[in-house]
């Protein structure tokens, strides 16, 4: 395939040649070329990687409803349990439709949570696995078995998580070891044991504040170090780890970097977050996600990771072009490096990877003057490729 007249990362007009799923050449644009795909001067980026999304709770495509959830994880989880079965469309159709919309908007790498508990058992997991299979040629999807309600609070949950891993989940999730299960050692022992049993990676949802969140984080760090699980653990949210002191933040960042503990963010407005620029400069893998998709937890989420990239730049106070471009790098190859360690972590604040000869051809063409303008304007003129094949154009998935 020859993609003509595109501007990789906003650079000079170029023609990009693909062979199978790889980029094989990038040349200055020649008007005489006979392209397979007309770039029309659009910007070329790696496609998006949403590495923190709850496909299993989506209400994308359904009518808006009043938000009925209360404050805190338990109240939100209870609200979801009271409502998810009565949605206007069956769960498998909602999950597949949401994934399809994400692909159409430019996301071809996804790490999705799938709730596993005594209420839904494996029903939500099965819906996410079915969507993964349906769009297997349009996107790469990792599925996480995730006990949002805690692992120890409800008897039988641990057995269900084990069954979920046997059914096709590839990541095991933990959540708030102190405040939810109130047994941080027991909770983390269970998570790490399942990871060892199934040779899986771990993703810890951490909402705990301040010193409590740091305590849970240090327990994770100790286990990663003792069990030699470098590169196999992600901390998600963890949005108050930067609130204690500058020296504590520095120590946590150094531990994450040396043990290759990744982080995912959904771009909240929280004030106590670890400094994003310091995390990247230190070599910590960072990825972006949308979290819920207009579900029973919140009305936010619209399947567009370019929109969430704007939110990341906005909530971190970025104005300089190089920082907004960094937000794009996090939303694309930053997340890709969490899903596959064949993809290197960002090499620094000015690293703009994913468009070199030899890179996998997961790409998005989007209208815009510069990378910063693309984030600000979020134009809908998009063409999406996965493994060197056009999978969406004009926000519509093709090839089904």
C-alpha positions as CSV (number, residue, x, y, z in Angstrom):
1,X,0.0,0.0,0.0
2,X,1.1,3.5,-0.8
3,X,-0.3,6.3,1.3
4,X,0.3,9.6,-0.5
5,X,0.6,13.2,0.7
6,X,0.5,12.9,4.5
7,X,2.4,14.8,7.2
8,X,3.9,12.4,9.8
9,X,3.6,14.0,13.2
10,X,2.9,17.3,11.4
11,X,6.1,17.2,9.4
12,X,6.8,17.6,5.7
13,X,4.4,16.2,3.1
14,X,5.4,12.6,2.5
15,X,4.4,9.3,0.9
16,X,4.4,6.3,3.2
17,X,4.8,2.8,1.8
18,X,3.5,-0.3,3.6
19,X,4.2,-3.9,3.1
20,X,1.8,-6.1,5.0
21,X,1.6,-4.8,8.6
22,X,4.8,-2.7,8.5
23,X,6.0,0.7,7.3
24,X,8.7,0.0,4.8
25,X,9.5,3.5,3.4
26,X,8.8,7.2,4.0
27,X,9.7,9.5,1.1
28,X,9.1,13.2,0.2
29,X,5.7,13.5,-1.4
30,X,5.7,13.0,-5.2
31,X,2.6,14.2,-7.1
32,X,3.3,11.6,-9.7
33,X,2.8,8.7,-7.3
34,X,0.0,6.3,-7.8
35,X,-1.4,5.9,-4.3
36,X,-3.5,3.2,-2.8
37,X,-4.8,5.7,-0.3
38,X,-5.0,9.5,-0.7
39,X,-3.8,11.3,2.3
40,X,-4.9,14.8,1.0
41,X,-2.4,16.5,3.1
42,X,-3.8,15.2,6.4
43,X,-1.7,14.6,9.5
44,X,-0.5,11.1,10.1
45,X,-0.2,9.7,13.6
46,X,0.0,6.2,15.1
47,X,-3.6,5.1,15.9
48,X,-4.9,5.5,19.5
49,X,-4.4,3.1,22.3
50,X,-7.2,3.2,24.9
51,X,-5.6,1.3,27.8
52,X,-8.2,2.0,30.5
53,X,-11.8,1.5,29.4
54,X,-14.8,-0.3,30.9
55,X,-16.5,-1.7,27.8
56,X,-18.7,-3.9,30.0
57,X,-20.7,-1.0,31.5
58,X,-21.2,1.1,28.4
59,X,-24.4,3.0,27.5
60,X,-23.0,4.5,24.3
61,X,-25.8,4.8,21.7
62,X,-28.6,4.6,24.3
63,X,-30.7,7.6,25.5
64,X,-29.2,9.8,28.2
65,X,-30.5,9.0,31.6
66,X,-30.2,10.9,34.9
67,X,-27.1,10.1,36.9
68,X,-28.2,8.1,39.9
69,X,-24.9,6.9,41.4
70,X,-23.7,8.0,44.8
71,X,-20.2,9.0,45.9
72,X,-17.5,6.4,46.2
73,X,-16.8,3.0,44.6
74,X,-19.3,1.0,46.5
75,X,-22.2,3.3,45.9
76,X,-21.3,3.5,42.2
77,X,-20.9,-0.3,41.9
78,X,-24.3,-0.8,43.6
79,X,-25.9,1.7,41.2
80,X,-24.5,-0.3,38.3
81,X,-25.8,-3.6,39.7
82,X,-29.3,-2.1,40.1
83,X,-29.5,-0.9,36.5
84,X,-27.2,-2.7,34.0
85,X,-29.7,-5.6,33.2
86,X,-32.5,-3.2,32.4
87,X,-30.8,-1.3,29.7
88,X,-32.6,-0.7,26.4
89,X,-30.2,-2.9,24.4
90,X,-28.7,-6.3,25.4
91,X,-25.2,-6.1,26.8
92,X,-23.3,-7.9,24.0
93,X,-24.8,-5.5,21.4
94,X,-23.8,-2.5,23.5
95,X,-20.3,-3.6,24.1
96,X,-19.7,-4.5,20.4
97,X,-21.3,-1.2,19.3
98,X,-19.0,0.8,21.6
99,X,-15.9,-0.9,20.4
100,X,-17.0,-0.3,16.8
101,X,-17.4,3.4,17.5
102,X,-14.0,3.5,19.1
103,X,-12.4,1.9,16.1
104,X,-14.2,4.4,13.8
105,X,-12.7,7.3,15.7
106,X,-9.2,5.9,15.5
107,X,-8.5,3.5,18.4
108,X,-7.1,0.2,17.3
109,X,-5.5,-0.9,20.6
110,X,-7.7,-1.4,23.6
111,X,-7.3,-2.8,27.2
112,X,-10.8,-3.2,28.6
113,X,-11.9,-4.2,32.1
114,X,-14.6,-6.8,32.4
115,X,-16.4,-6.9,35.7
116,X,-16.4,-10.3,37.4
117,X,-18.4,-10.8,40.6
118,X,-21.1,-12.7,42.3
119,X,-23.8,-10.5,40.7
120,X,-22.8,-10.7,37.0
121,X,-20.5,-13.8,37.3
122,X,-18.9,-14.1,33.8
123,X,-21.7,-12.4,31.8
124,X,-19.9,-9.1,31.3
125,X,-16.6,-10.9,30.6
126,X,-18.3,-13.0,27.9
127,X,-19.7,-9.8,26.3
128,X,-16.3,-8.2,26.1
129,X,-14.7,-11.4,24.8
130,X,-17.4,-11.7,22.1
131,X,-16.7,-8.1,21.0
132,X,-13.0,-8.8,20.9
133,X,-13.6,-11.7,18.6
134,X,-16.1,-9.8,16.4
135,X,-13.5,-7.1,15.7
136,X,-10.4,-9.2,15.8
137,X,-9.2,-7.9,12.4
138,X,-10.0,-4.3,13.2
139,X,-8.4,-3.9,16.6
140,X,-6.2,-5.6,19.2
141,X,-8.1,-6.0,22.4
142,X,-6.8,-7.1,25.8
143,X,-9.4,-8.2,28.4
144,X,-8.9,-7.8,32.1
145,X,-10.8,-9.8,34.7
146,X,-11.7,-7.2,37.2
147,X,-13.5,-7.5,40.5
148,X,-14.8,-4.0,40.9
149,X,-16.6,-5.0,44.1
150,X,-13.5,-6.3,45.7
151,X,-12.0,-9.8,45.8
152,X,-12.5,-10.8,49.5
153,X,-15.8,-9.0,50.4
154,X,-18.1,-11.5,48.6
155,X,-17.4,-15.3,48.9
156,X,-17.0,-16.9,45.5
157,X,-15.4,-13.9,43.7
158,X,-11.9,-15.4,43.7
159,X,-13.1,-18.6,42.0
160,X,-14.9,-16.5,39.4
161,X,-11.7,-14.6,38.7
162,X,-9.9,-17.8,38.2
163,X,-12.6,-19.0,35.8
164,X,-12.4,-15.7,33.9
165,X,-8.7,-16.1,33.4
166,X,-9.3,-19.6,32.1
167,X,-12.0,-18.2,29.8
168,X,-9.7,-15.8,27.9
169,X,-8.9,-12.8,30.0
170,X,-5.2,-12.0,29.8
171,X,-4.8,-9.4,32.6
172,X,-5.9,-9.7,36.3
173,X,-7.2,-6.6,38.0
174,X,-7.1,-5.4,41.6
175,X,-8.7,-2.5,43.3
176,X,-8.2,-0.3,46.5
177,X,-6.6,-3.1,48.7
178,X,-7.1,-1.1,51.9
179,X,-10.5,0.7,51.5
180,X,-12.5,-1.9,49.6
181,X,-11.4,-5.3,50.9
182,X,-9.8,-3.8,54.0
183,X,-7.2,-6.5,53.8
184,X,-4.4,-5.2,51.7
185,X,-2.1,-8.2,52.2
186,X,-4.9,-10.7,51.4
187,X,-6.1,-8.7,48.4
188,X,-2.7,-8.3,46.8
189,X,-1.7,-11.9,47.6
190,X,-4.7,-13.1,45.7
191,X,-4.0,-10.9,42.7
192,X,-0.4,-11.8,42.4
193,X,-1.2,-15.5,42.9
194,X,-3.6,-15.4,40.1
195,X,-1.1,-13.6,37.9
196,X,1.5,-16.3,38.6
197,X,-1.0,-19.1,38.0
198,X,-2.1,-17.8,34.7
199,X,1.2,-16.1,33.7
200,X,-0.8,-12.8,33.4
201,X,-0.1,-9.2,33.9
202,X,-1.6,-7.1,36.7
203,X,-3.5,-3.8,36.7
204,X,-4.3,-2.2,40.0
205,X,-7.1,0.3,40.2
206,X,-6.1,2.8,42.9
207,X,-8.5,5.5,44.2
208,X,-7.1,5.6,47.7
209,X,-5.9,9.0,48.9
210,X,-2.6,10.3,50.2
211,X,-0.6,8.2,52.6
212,X,-3.1,5.3,52.3
213,X,-2.7,5.2,48.5
214,X,1.1,5.3,49.1
215,X,0.9,2.4,51.5
216,X,-0.9,0.3,49.0
217,X,1.5,1.4,46.2
218,X,4.5,0.4,48.3
219,X,3.0,-3.0,48.9
220,X,2.7,-3.4,45.1
221,X,6.3,-2.2,44.7
222,X,7.6,-4.6,47.2
223,X,5.9,-7.5,45.5
224,X,7.1,-6.5,42.0
225,X,10.7,-6.4,43.4
226,X,10.5,-9.6,45.4
227,X,8.8,-11.6,42.7
228,X,10.8,-10.1,39.8
229,X,7.6,-9.0,38.0
230,X,9.3,-6.0,36.3
231,X,7.2,-4.9,33.3
232,X,4.1,-6.8,34.3
233,X,2.3,-4.4,36.6
234,X,0.3,-1.3,35.9
235,X,-1.1,1.2,38.4
236,X,-4.3,2.9,37.1
237,X,-5.6,6.2,38.4
238,X,-3.3,6.6,41.4
239,X,-4.2,10.2,41.2
240,X,-3.2,11.3,44.7
241,X,0.3,9.8,44.9
242,X,1.8,13.3,44.2
243,X,0.0,15.0,47.1
244,X,2.3,14.1,50.0
245,X,5.6,15.7,49.2
246,X,8.1,16.4,46.3
247,X,10.5,13.8,47.8
248,X,7.9,11.1,48.0
249,X,6.8,11.8,44.5
250,X,10.4,11.5,43.3
251,X,10.9,8.3,45.1
252,X,7.7,6.7,43.7
253,X,8.6,7.8,40.2
254,X,12.1,6.3,40.5
255,X,10.7,3.1,41.8
256,X,8.2,2.9,38.9
257,X,10.9,3.6,36.4
258,X,13.4,1.1,37.8
259,X,10.8,-1.7,38.2
260,X,9.0,-0.8,34.9
261,X,5.7,-0.3,36.7
262,X,3.4,1.4,34.2
263,X,0.7,4.0,34.8
264,X,-2.6,4.7,33.1
265,X,-4.5,7.9,33.5
266,X,-8.0,9.0,32.4
267,X,-7.0,12.7,32.6
268,X,-8.9,13.7,35.8
269,X,-8.7,17.2,37.2
270,X,-7.3,16.0,40.5
271,X,-4.6,18.2,42.0
272,X,-2.5,15.5,43.7
273,X,-1.3,13.6,40.6
274,X,2.4,12.6,40.0
275,X,3.9,15.2,37.6
276,X,3.3,13.8,34.1
277,X,6.4,15.4,32.6
278,X,8.6,14.0,35.3
279,X,7.1,10.5,34.8
280,X,7.8,10.5,31.1
281,X,11.3,12.0,31.5
282,X,12.1,9.3,34.0
283,X,11.0,6.5,31.6
284,X,7.8,5.4,33.2
285,X,5.3,3.9,30.7
286,X,2.2,6.1,30.6
287,X,-1.0,5.4,28.8
288,X,-4.4,7.1,28.4
289,X,-7.9,5.8,28.6
290,X,-11.5,7.0,28.7
291,X,-12.6,4.9,31.7
292,X,-16.4,4.6,31.6
293,X,-18.4,5.2,28.4
294,X,-21.5,7.2,29.3
295,X,-22.5,4.5,31.8
296,X,-24.1,4.0,35.2
297,X,-21.0,5.5,36.8
298,X,-20.9,8.8,35.0
299,X,-22.3,10.5,31.8
300,X,-18.7,11.1,30.5
301,X,-17.0,9.2,27.7
302,X,-17.7,9.4,23.9
303,X,-15.3,6.8,22.4
304,X,-13.0,9.4,21.0
305,X,-9.5,9.2,22.5
306,X,-8.5,12.3,20.5
307,X,-11.1,14.1,22.7
308,X,-9.6,12.6,25.8
309,X,-6.1,13.7,24.6
310,X,-7.5,17.3,24.7
311,X,-8.7,16.6,28.2
312,X,-5.3,15.3,29.2
313,X,-3.6,18.4,27.9
314,X,-6.2,20.7,29.4
315,X,-6.2,19.2,32.9
316,X,-2.4,19.2,33.0
317,X,-2.3,22.9,32.0
318,X,-0.4,22.2,28.7
319,X,-0.1,25.2,26.3
320,X,3.3,24.6,24.6
321,X,3.1,22.7,21.3
322,X,5.7,20.1,22.5
323,X,3.6,19.3,25.6
324,X,0.4,18.9,23.6
325,X,2.2,16.7,21.2
326,X,3.5,14.7,24.1
327,X,-0.1,14.1,25.2
328,X,-0.7,12.7,21.7
329,X,2.4,10.4,22.1
330,X,1.0,9.1,25.4
331,X,-2.4,8.5,23.8
332,X,-0.9,6.6,20.9
333,X,2.4,4.8,21.5
334,X,2.5,5.3,25.3
335,X,-0.5,3.0,25.7
336,X,0.8,0.7,23.0
337,X,4.0,0.2,25.1
338,X,1.8,-1.0,28.0
339,X,0.0,-3.5,25.9
340,X,3.2,-4.9,24.3
341,X,6.7,-4.6,25.5
342,X,7.8,-5.1,22.0
343,X,6.9,-1.4,21.8
344,X,9.5,0.7,23.7
345,X,8.4,3.2,26.3
346,X,8.6,6.9,25.4
347,X,12.3,7.8,25.3
348,X,11.7,11.4,26.5
349,X,9.6,14.5,26.3
350,X,10.4,15.0,22.6
351,X,9.9,11.4,21.5
352,X,7.3,11.1,18.7
353,X,7.4,7.3,17.9
354,X,5.3,4.9,15.9
355,X,6.0,6.3,12.3
356,X,9.4,5.0,11.5
357,X,10.4,2.4,8.9
358,X,9.8,-1.0,10.5
359,X,7.0,0.1,12.8
360,X,3.7,-1.6,12.8
361,X,1.2,0.2,10.5
362,X,-1.5,1.1,13.0
363,X,-2.2,4.6,11.8
364,X,-4.7,7.4,11.7
365,X,-5.0,10.2,9.2
366,X,-6.8,13.2,10.5
367,X,-7.4,16.7,9.2
368,X,-5.5,19.5,10.9
369,X,-2.9,22.2,10.4
370,X,-0.5,20.9,13.2
371,X,-0.6,18.2,15.9
372,X,-1.7,20.9,18.4
373,X,-4.6,22.0,16.1
374,X,-5.7,18.4,15.7
375,X,-6.0,18.1,19.4
376,X,-7.8,21.4,19.7
377,X,-10.2,20.9,16.8
378,X,-10.7,17.1,16.8
379,X,-11.8,17.0,13.2
380,X,-14.0,14.1,12.0
381,X,-12.2,13.6,8.7
382,X,-10.3,10.5,9.8
383,X,-9.0,7.3,8.1
384,X,-7.8,4.4,10.3
385,X,-5.5,1.5,9.6
386,X,-4.8,-1.6,11.7
387,X,-2.0,-3.9,10.7
388,X,-1.6,-2.1,7.4
389,X,-5.3,-2.4,6.4
390,X,-7.9,0.4,6.3
391,X,-10.4,-0.5,8.9
392,X,-12.4,2.8,9.2
393,X,-13.0,5.8,7.1
394,X,-15.3,8.8,7.8
395,X,-15.9,7.4,11.3
396,X,-17.4,4.2,9.8
397,X,-15.8,0.8,10.3
398,X,-15.3,-1.1,7.1
399,X,-14.2,-4.7,6.4
400,X,-17.0,-6.4,8.3
